[in-house]
Amino acid sequence: MLSFELSYDELLTYQGTNPRPADFDAFWDKALLSLDEVPDEAEFVDAVDFPLTTATAQHLYFTGTGGYRVHAKVVRPTEPTGPAVLLFHGYGGEQPAWIDLLPYAARGFTVAALDVREQVGFRTSSQASNSFSLHHHLVHGLDDGPDGLLYKHVFLDTRRLADLIGGLPEVDAARIATTGWSQGGGLSLVAAALTPSIKYVASVFPFLSDYQRTWDLNLETSPYDEIVTWFRKRDPRHLRQEEVFTTLGYIDIQHLAPRIRAEVTLFTGLEDQICPPSTQFAAYNKIQSPKEVRTYPDFGHDDLPGALDDIYQLIGTKL
């Protein structure tokens, strides 16, 4: 247990390493205002390839920042009970299959699963021909400053999705939960930070936190190895090190965590060398709303036994 990390007691008080930009709050306040200036141009299209008798499966298309058309899967129950669940997938992965959305729909919950821009095969005319890739999203746009970071726009996509789903007539915007694993766990927290009305978050070993800590640990494992690769290719003498980590600080979920008003449950494997526990606790320890951590001492970035069932029950109880 914790063979490469801080002790568990140290994790509970760890406050992170990556610098917080001085204008962090102003940056995100401005970003949210800029999103409001972009018409969402939302379109719900029935998924004719997945007919249902107790719900309707739909493709949601909306416009995000930069004119990018974003896609999500949505299942809307025939007899809705008010709550909604937003699902976020792992890094470079695919959104859930339709069948994975049905357990929540069976409870009368509206369910939406976001396609993270640039990471999936879904394509529209707004995407460049070489836009689909499986690597380097973390440092994408780093040379262009905080406004150029790909994840700035992904973070804003989570807010737009929450607004669109919360605005559906069958959804109670005060009864929305978010959940996901790894990148999805990070985006679940981001969505709650940028949408304070979200009520509950179940985040599993969240990615996108405390970047300088991952570099200090020198694990050189995907996905945080992208930072090491960036330095080797772009700044081998680390002359820009402080600038780089400060810029990444704009998309560090630990700095967004104080904005969260939702209740949060964190699931973490204490042997996780993909998203080290200290990076997760850097964000968790800054959450000021009600929260709980569920640890798996002998597990890393793995399938945590029972976690999916627990999350399903927790969301049903909290909403």
Secondary structure, 3 states (H helix, E strand, C coil): CCCCCCCHHHHCCCCCCCCCCCCHHHHHHHHHHHHHCCCCCCEEEECCCCCCCCEEEEEEEEECHHHCEEEEEEEEECCCCCCEEEEECCCCCCCCCHHHHHHHHHCCCEEEEECCCCCCCCCCCCCCCCCCCCCCCCCCCHHHCHHHCHHHHHHHHHHHHHHHHHCCCCCCCCCEEEEEECHHHHHHHHHHHHCCCCCEEEEECCCCCCHHHHHHHCCCCCCCHHHHHHHHHHCCCCCCHHHHHHHHHHHCHHHHHHHCCCEEEEEEECCCCCCCHHHHHHHHCCCCCCEEEEEECCCCCCCCCCHHHHHHHHHHHHC
